[in-house]
Amino acid sequence: MQLLVYLLIYPLLLIISILPFRIFYLLSDIVCFLTYDVIGYRKKVVRNNIKLALPHLSDKERLAIEKKFYVHLCDMFLEMIKTISISQKEMEKRFTFSNMELYYELEKKNKSIALMCAHYASYEWVISMNYYINHKGYGIYKKLANPHFDKLVKRIRSKFKAELIPTKNTIPIITENYKNNVLSIYGFASDQSPRPNSAHHWTSFMGHVVPVHTGAEMLAKRFDMNVIFLKVKKIKRGYYEASFEVLSDDVTSVPNYEITDKFLKLVEEQIHEAPEFYFWTHKRWKNIEGKLK
């Protein structure tokens, strides 16, 4: 059955991926109308999340953010499909990096790097970074239930010289690379919510005390990696600009969880700058311990 689903859907994905961008974003507008106005996909979750995170805004302001978010959500979903056929030249034009020199300085330190980013703007097209780097690039991801689509995602990423690591294989692969002195960069999207009973740290995020993922920081300390934050801005439809900020180049000297807390503060800044580009469909604040005063 899973193979049949793949065989039925893949041709449609391929057709969408080769559409000219003008038609491509027209299709996105149609998908947005169906998703938001007809189906109302996760509208209650999105509305509640925005209210929890941005209580100082009026209902009218939050509604405007909500509508803009759904436009962006559909753009991003289709841009993921576009990755199947997009050329390197086109990707380099649409996803740029403003300060690669900072990243190259870290590579010169001959350490592996933990890259922390948020589910913000285009976190999917971050893989284009592999065009520019010397370290071996890895992305930590949750394996897809359908093995055929999982294989497709891996194949797409390999086109960009990126290798995906299922979450359960993260430590063994990083350990093996560390032992063999394979200098690598590992991408962690660290802003979502872990299970409360497995969380090692609770901290403030958008005014609420929540459980947070600390794996990127703990692995960086365990394997002596430098840590950077990747900030992505949406310039206009289909165009993004990313920049780096060093979170730590001496992880052993930093108190536990300080890197994670600093990362979340930077994510908060992103959200306040342009909240419509955050991934509001996840139940990020489902485990709130308390609101900060």
C-alpha positions as CSV (number, residue, x, y, z in Angstrom):
1,M,0.0,0.0,0.0
2,Q,2.8,2.4,0.9
3,L,4.4,1.8,-2.5
4,L,1.1,2.4,-4.3
5,V,0.6,5.7,-2.5
6,Y,4.2,6.7,-3.5
7,L,3.6,5.7,-7.2
8,L,0.4,7.7,-7.3
9,I,1.7,10.8,-5.6
10,Y,5.2,11.1,-6.9
11,P,4.3,12.0,-10.5
12,L,2.1,14.9,-9.2
13,L,5.0,16.1,-7.0
14,L,7.4,16.0,-10.0
15,I,4.9,18.0,-12.2
16,I,4.5,20.6,-9.4
17,S,8.3,20.9,-9.0
18,I,8.9,21.8,-12.7
19,L,6.2,24.5,-12.9
20,P,7.5,28.0,-13.7
21,F,7.6,30.1,-10.5
22,R,4.8,32.4,-11.6
23,I,2.4,29.4,-12.0
24,F,4.0,27.7,-9.0
25,Y,3.0,30.5,-6.6
26,L,-0.4,30.8,-8.2
27,L,-0.9,27.2,-7.3
28,S,0.3,28.0,-3.8
29,D,-2.4,30.7,-3.5
30,I,-5.0,28.1,-4.5
31,V,-3.6,25.6,-1.9
32,C,-3.7,28.3,0.7
33,F,-7.4,29.1,0.0
34,L,-8.2,25.4,0.4
35,T,-6.0,24.9,3.5
36,Y,-7.2,28.0,5.3
37,D,-10.7,29.0,4.1
38,V,-12.1,25.6,3.2
39,I,-10.4,22.9,5.4
40,G,-9.2,25.2,8.2
41,Y,-6.1,23.1,8.7
42,R,-5.0,23.4,12.4
43,K,-6.6,26.9,12.5
44,K,-7.5,26.5,16.2
45,V,-3.9,25.4,17.1
46,V,-2.4,28.3,15.1
47,R,-4.7,30.9,16.6
48,N,-4.1,29.7,20.1
49,N,-0.3,29.6,19.6
50,I,-0.2,33.1,18.3
51,K,-2.4,34.3,21.2
52,L,-0.1,32.6,23.8
53,A,3.1,34.0,22.2
54,L,1.8,37.5,21.3
55,P,-0.8,38.4,23.9
56,H,0.1,42.1,23.7
57,L,-1.3,42.3,20.1
58,S,-5.0,43.0,19.3
59,D,-7.3,40.3,17.9
60,K,-7.1,42.1,14.5
61,E,-3.3,42.2,14.5
62,R,-3.1,38.5,15.4
63,L,-5.6,37.6,12.7
64,A,-3.5,39.4,10.1
65,I,-0.5,37.4,11.2
66,E,-2.5,34.2,11.0
67,K,-3.6,34.8,7.5
68,K,0.0,35.8,6.4
69,F,1.3,32.6,8.1
70,Y,-0.9,30.4,6.0
71,V,0.3,32.0,2.8
72,H,3.8,31.4,3.9
73,L,3.1,27.8,5.1
74,C,1.7,26.9,1.6
75,D,4.7,28.6,-0.1
76,M,7.1,26.6,2.1
77,F,5.3,23.3,1.5
78,L,5.4,23.8,-2.2
79,E,9.0,25.0,-2.1
80,M,9.9,21.7,-0.4
81,I,8.4,20.0,-3.5
82,K,10.3,22.4,-5.8
83,T,13.5,21.1,-4.3
84,I,13.1,17.9,-6.4
85,S,14.0,19.7,-9.6
86,I,15.4,23.1,-8.7
87,S,18.9,23.8,-10.2
88,Q,21.9,24.9,-8.2
89,K,22.0,28.2,-10.0
90,E,18.4,28.9,-9.1
91,M,18.8,27.9,-5.5
92,E,21.9,30.1,-5.1
93,K,19.8,33.0,-6.4
94,R,16.9,32.4,-4.0
95,F,18.7,31.4,-0.8
96,T,21.7,33.5,0.0
97,F,24.2,33.7,2.9
98,S,25.3,37.2,4.0
99,N,28.3,36.3,6.2
100,M,29.9,33.1,5.1
101,E,33.3,34.5,6.2
102,L,32.2,34.0,9.8
103,Y,31.4,30.3,9.1
104,Y,34.8,29.8,7.4
105,E,36.6,31.2,10.4
106,L,35.0,28.5,12.5
107,E,36.0,25.8,10.0
108,K,39.6,26.9,10.4
109,K,39.5,25.9,14.0
110,N,39.4,22.2,12.9
111,K,36.4,21.3,15.0
112,S,33.1,20.0,14.0
113,I,30.2,22.4,14.2
114,A,26.6,22.2,15.6
115,L,24.3,24.4,13.7
116,M,21.1,25.4,15.6
117,C,18.2,26.8,13.7
118,A,14.4,27.3,14.2
119,H,11.4,26.3,12.2
120,Y,11.3,29.7,10.8
121,A,11.1,31.0,7.2
122,S,12.7,28.4,4.9
123,Y,14.4,25.9,7.1
124,E,14.1,23.3,4.2
125,W,16.3,25.3,1.8
126,V,19.1,25.6,4.4
127,I,20.5,22.5,2.8
128,S,21.8,24.7,0.0
129,M,24.6,25.7,2.5
130,N,26.3,22.5,1.5
131,Y,27.3,24.1,-1.8
132,Y,29.7,26.5,0.1
133,I,31.1,24.5,3.0
134,N,34.2,22.3,3.4
135,H,32.9,20.2,6.4
136,K,30.7,17.2,5.7
137,G,27.0,18.3,6.1
138,Y,24.4,16.4,8.1
139,G,20.8,17.1,9.0
140,I,19.1,15.5,12.0
141,Y,15.6,14.5,11.0
142,K,12.6,12.3,12.0
143,K,12.4,9.4,9.7
144,L,9.2,9.3,7.6
145,A,6.7,6.5,8.1
146,N,6.6,5.7,4.3
147,P,10.0,4.3,3.4
148,H,9.6,5.3,-0.3
149,F,9.0,9.0,0.6
150,D,11.8,8.7,3.1
151,K,14.2,7.5,0.4
152,L,13.0,10.3,-1.9
153,V,13.8,12.9,0.8
154,K,17.3,11.5,1.3
155,R,17.9,11.5,-2.5
156,I,16.9,15.1,-2.8
157,R,19.2,16.1,0.1
158,S,22.1,14.1,-1.4
159,K,21.7,16.4,-4.5
160,F,22.8,19.2,-2.2
161,K,25.6,17.1,-0.6
162,A,23.7,16.7,2.6
163,E,23.2,13.5,4.5
164,L,20.2,13.0,6.7
165,I,20.6,11.3,10.1
166,P,17.5,9.7,11.8
167,T,17.3,11.0,15.3
168,K,18.0,7.5,16.8
169,N,21.3,7.3,14.8
170,T,22.6,10.7,15.7
171,I,24.9,9.8,18.5
172,P,26.5,6.7,16.8
173,I,27.2,8.7,13.6
174,I,28.7,11.7,15.5
175,T,30.7,9.3,17.6
176,E,32.1,7.5,14.6
177,N,33.0,10.8,12.8
178,Y,34.6,12.1,16.0
179,K,36.8,9.0,16.3
180,N,37.8,9.2,12.6
181,N,38.4,12.9,12.8
182,V,35.7,13.6,10.1
183,L,35.1,17.3,10.4
184,S,31.4,17.8,10.0
185,I,28.5,20.2,10.6
186,Y,25.3,18.9,12.1
187,G,22.0,20.8,11.6
188,F,19.6,20.8,14.6
189,A,16.1,22.4,14.5
190,S,15.9,22.8,18.3
191,D,12.9,25.0,18.9
192,Q,10.1,22.4,19.1
193,S,8.8,20.8,22.3
194,P,10.1,17.5,23.7
195,R,8.0,15.2,26.0
196,P,7.9,16.8,29.5
197,N,9.1,13.5,31.1
198,S,12.2,13.4,28.9
199,A,13.1,17.1,29.1
200,H,16.3,18.0,31.0
201,H,15.7,21.7,31.0
202,W,12.7,24.1,31.2
203,T,13.1,27.7,30.3
204,S,11.3,30.9,29.0
205,F,10.2,31.0,25.4
206,M,7.9,33.7,24.3
207,G,6.9,34.5,27.9
208,H,6.1,31.0,29.0
209,V,8.2,28.4,30.8
210,V,8.3,25.3,28.6
211,P,10.4,22.1,28.2
212,V,13.1,22.5,25.5
213,H,15.4,20.3,23.5
214,T,19.0,20.4,24.7
215,G,20.5,17.7,22.5
216,A,22.5,20.1,20.2
217,E,24.2,21.7,23.2
218,M,24.9,18.5,25.0
219,L,26.3,16.8,21.9
220,A,28.4,19.9,21.2
221,K,29.9,19.7,24.7
222,R,30.4,15.9,24.5
223,F,32.3,16.1,21.2
224,D,33.8,19.6,21.6
225,M,32.0,21.2,18.7
226,N,31.7,24.9,18.0
227,V,28.0,26.1,18.0
228,I,26.4,28.6,15.6
229,F,23.0,30.0,15.1
230,L,21.5,30.3,11.6
231,K,19.0,33.1,11.2
232,V,16.9,33.0,8.1
233,K,14.9,36.0,6.8
234,K,12.3,35.9,4.1
235,I,13.1,38.8,1.8
236,K,10.1,38.3,-0.5
237,R,8.2,35.4,-1.9
238,G,10.6,32.7,-2.9
239,Y,13.7,34.6,-1.7
240,Y,15.6,34.1,1.6
241,E,18.8,35.4,3.2
242,A,20.6,33.6,6.0
243,S,23.2,34.8,8.4
244,F,25.3,33.2,11.1
245,E,26.0,34.1,14.7
246,V,28.4,32.3,17.0
247,L,26.8,30.8,20.1
248,S,30.0,29.4,21.4
249,D,33.5,28.6,20.2
250,D,34.5,27.3,23.6
251,V,31.7,25.0,24.8
252,T,33.5,23.5,27.7
253,S,33.6,26.9,29.5
254,V,29.9,27.6,29.2
255,P,27.5,26.6,32.0
256,N,24.9,23.9,31.0
257,Y,21.9,25.2,29.1
258,E,23.3,28.7,28.5
259,I,23.7,28.0,24.8
260,T,20.2,26.6,24.5
261,D,18.8,29.7,26.3
262,K,20.7,32.0,24.1
263,F,19.5,30.2,21.0
264,L,15.9,30.5,22.1
265,K,16.3,34.3,22.8
266,L,17.5,34.7,19.2
267,V,14.5,32.7,17.9
268,E,12.2,35.0,19.9
269,E,13.8,38.0,18.2
270,Q,13.1,36.4,14.8
271,I,9.5,35.9,15.8
272,H,9.0,39.4,17.0
273,E,10.5,40.8,13.8
274,A,8.2,38.9,11.5
275,P,5.9,36.5,13.4
276,E,4.1,35.3,10.2
277,F,7.1,33.2,9.2
278,Y,7.2,31.1,12.3
279,F,5.9,27.5,12.2
280,W,2.7,28.0,14.3
281,T,1.0,24.7,13.5
282,H,3.0,22.7,16.1
283,K,1.7,22.6,19.6
284,R,4.8,24.3,20.9
285,W,3.2,25.6,24.1
286,K,1.2,22.5,25.0
287,N,3.3,21.9,28.1
288,I,3.4,25.2,29.8
289,E,4.6,25.2,33.4
290,G,3.8,28.9,34.0
291,K,3.8,32.3,32.5
292,L,6.7,34.5,33.4
293,K,6.0,37.8,35.1
